Amino acid sequence: QVHLVEFGGGLVQPGGSLRLSCVVSGRPSDGYSLGWFRQTTGKEREFVAGISRQGSRTYYRDPVKGRFTIPRDNAKNEVYLQMNSLIPWDTAVYSCAPETGPLDYYHVANWHSWGQGTQVTVSS
């Protein structure tokens, strides 16, 4: 089994930055792709960013391109979401998820087993 715990959420002003962390355990961290997702009350979960097993490829949904990055540190079994130039629209619960094998990152239906998530609120 793979276990995921997210950290780093909080309240930040528009234009500010926040760095989320996801600690992965249960199997070697380089054995799967990882993705970050977000969800607000009453809305479906949305793909935000993804990274391949060795970190050589990254994927971003258009609204966050140029603002977010998704580095990973397999030695620490962690993946991060660096969020810059935050806007109120980014407010959501952010969670991470793993997948093995070939993957279409952008379709939420291809992912399973999200963590509990961490709340990000962008407001003055």
N, C-alpha and C positions, 0 to 999 in steps of 0.2 A: 504494500500500500504506500501511497505517496501522501504526505501530510504537508500542508501549507499554512503558514501564519504570516499575515501582513502587518506591517508597522509603518508609522510615519505620518499618518493623516493628522489633520488639524485645521485650524482656521488661519487663513492667509489673505492678505489684501490683494486686490487686483493688481496685476503686474509683478507680483512676487513669485517666489520659487518654493518648491517643496520636493523632497526626495522620499519616495516610498520604498520600502524594503519588503521582500517576500523571502522567508526562510523555507527551504525545501528539504524534506527528510523522507526516508523510507527506501530510497534507491539512489544510485550515483546520479549526481545532478547533471552530468553531461549525457545522460541517457534519454533525454526528452527535450522537446521544445517547450518554451514557456510563453505565456501571454498575460497581458494585463487587460482587464475589462472594467467597465463602470456601469452603474445602474442607479437610477433615481426612483423614488416612490411612484408606482403606477406605470413605469416604463419598462420595456424589455432590456435585458442586458446587452451592452454594446461593446464590441471589440475596440480596443484602444491601440495596443502595440504588441508586437511579438518578436521573439528572437529564437534563432535556430539552436541546435544542440551545442555546437561549439562557438556560438556567438558570431559566426561569419556573415550572417544575413539577418537583417532586421526588417520589420514591417510596421507601417503606421497608417492609421486611418487619416484621411485628408484633414479633418479639423485640428489635428494635433501635430501635423508635419511641420518641422521647423521650430517647434516649441518643446516637444517631449523627446526624450531618448530612453532606450531600454538596455542598459548594460547588464551583464551578468558576471558573476565571479564563481566559477564552478568549484574552486578550491574552498570557498566558504559556503557553498550550497545556497547561494543567494542570487536573486535577481532584483533589479531596481527599476524604478520609474522616476527619472529626473524630469520634473515639470517646471518649465520656465514660462514667463509671460502669461501667468494664469489669468483667466477671465471668469466671471461668475458662471458662465455656461459649463465650466469644468466641474462645478459642484456635483458630487456624487459619492457613492460608496465604491471604492476601487478594490478589486480582488484579482488574484492571480490563479493560473491554472496550468497544468502540465499536459502534454500529449506526446506519445511516441509515434514513430513512423512518419511517412509522408503526410503533409497537412496543408489544407487550404486555411490559412490563418484567419482570413477575414470573415468566415462564416461561424457564428457562435455555435451552431448545431454540431460542429466538429470537435468541440471541447467538452470536457467533463471535470467534475471534482474541484470546483472552486473553493478557495478558503473563505473564512468568515468576512473578510474585507475590512477596510479602514476608511473612515469618513473623511472626505476632503470638502471643506467649505471655503469658497472664495467670496469674500465680502468685505466691505469697509466697516 
